Every structure is written in C-alpha cells, then in structure tokens.
Amino acid sequence: MLEIKILGSGCANCIKLANLTKEAVDELGLEANIEKVTDMQDILSYGVMRTPGLVVNGEVKASGRVPKKEEIKEILQSV
C-alpha cells in the first residue's frame, strides 16, 4: 500500500492537489493511504519550503506547485 502525504496549510492549491491525487489513485486502482499534513514543523521536516507538497512513501515528489493528474499518475506508477 502506498503512503501518500499532501503537505500544506489547507489552501486552495493544497485541496486541489489532494483531490487530484485521490482521483489518480482511484483511476489507477491502487491501494493508498492519503494523509493531509498541515503542521508546519512536519512540513519543514520534509525539506519543503513551498506548499503544496506531494510525498509518496516518505519521498518528496513535488512541491510548490500542483502537478497535472497525468503527472501524478506517472509518479504513483514509478514507485
């Protein structure tokens, strides 16, 4: 099972990234635990200075932008 974390304060882009990630997981038929991380200390512990951030299995895959759904799918399939 994939461990996915969406890093962000709950801003519009963070919500958009969370929604796109869930859609990508559903469309790929993957099993994943998606968690929203809003605590700044936790976010900074990943080295992310700009949100939103996408972390898959402990590795930062994107930060400071919202990747397109197709890019998220490619990220999820490559882990």
C-alpha positions as CSV (number, residue, x, y, z in Angstrom):
1,M,0.0,0.0,0.0
2,L,1.3,3.5,-0.9
3,E,1.7,6.0,1.8
4,I,0.8,9.4,0.4
5,K,1.0,12.7,2.2
6,I,-0.3,16.0,1.0
7,L,1.7,18.8,2.6
8,G,0.0,22.2,3.1
9,S,-2.0,24.5,5.2
10,G,-5.3,23.7,3.6
11,C,-5.1,26.4,0.9
12,A,-6.9,26.1,-2.5
13,N,-3.9,24.5,-4.2
14,C,-3.4,22.0,-1.3
15,I,-7.0,20.9,-1.6
16,K,-6.7,20.7,-5.4
17,L,-3.6,18.5,-5.1
18,A,-5.4,16.3,-2.6
19,N,-8.4,15.9,-4.9
20,L,-6.2,15.2,-8.0
21,T,-4.1,12.6,-6.1
22,K,-7.3,10.8,-4.9
23,E,-8.6,10.7,-8.4
24,A,-5.3,9.4,-9.8
25,V,-5.2,6.7,-7.1
26,D,-8.8,5.7,-7.9
27,E,-8.3,5.7,-11.7
28,L,-5.1,3.5,-11.3
29,G,-6.9,1.1,-8.9
30,L,-4.1,1.5,-6.3
31,E,-4.3,0.9,-2.6
32,A,-3.1,4.0,-0.8
33,N,-3.4,5.8,2.5
34,I,-3.7,9.5,1.8
35,E,-3.0,11.8,4.7
36,K,-3.1,15.6,4.8
37,V,-0.2,17.1,6.8
38,T,-0.9,20.7,7.9
39,D,1.6,21.1,10.8
40,M,4.4,23.4,9.6
41,Q,7.1,21.6,11.6
42,D,6.1,18.3,9.9
43,I,6.1,20.0,6.5
44,L,9.5,21.5,7.1
45,S,10.8,18.2,8.2
46,Y,10.5,17.0,4.6
47,G,12.5,20.0,3.4
48,V,9.5,21.5,1.7
49,M,9.6,25.3,1.8
50,R,6.7,26.0,-0.5
51,T,3.4,24.1,-0.4
52,P,1.6,22.2,-1.6
53,G,3.9,19.2,-1.4
54,L,3.3,15.6,-2.5
55,V,5.2,12.9,-0.6
56,V,5.0,9.2,-1.7
57,N,6.4,6.5,0.6
58,G,8.5,9.2,2.5
59,E,10.0,10.8,-0.6
60,V,9.1,14.3,-1.8
61,K,7.9,14.0,-5.4
62,A,6.6,17.6,-5.9
63,S,6.5,20.9,-4.0
64,G,5.5,24.4,-4.6
65,R,3.1,23.5,-7.4
66,V,0.1,21.4,-8.3
67,P,1.2,18.7,-10.8
68,K,-1.3,17.7,-13.5
69,K,-3.2,14.4,-12.8
70,E,-1.3,12.6,-15.5
71,E,2.0,13.6,-13.9
72,I,0.7,12.4,-10.5
73,K,-0.3,9.0,-12.1
74,E,3.3,8.7,-13.5
75,I,4.7,9.4,-10.1
76,L,2.5,6.8,-8.4
77,Q,3.2,4.2,-11.1
78,S,7.0,4.7,-10.7
79,V,7.2,3.8,-7.0
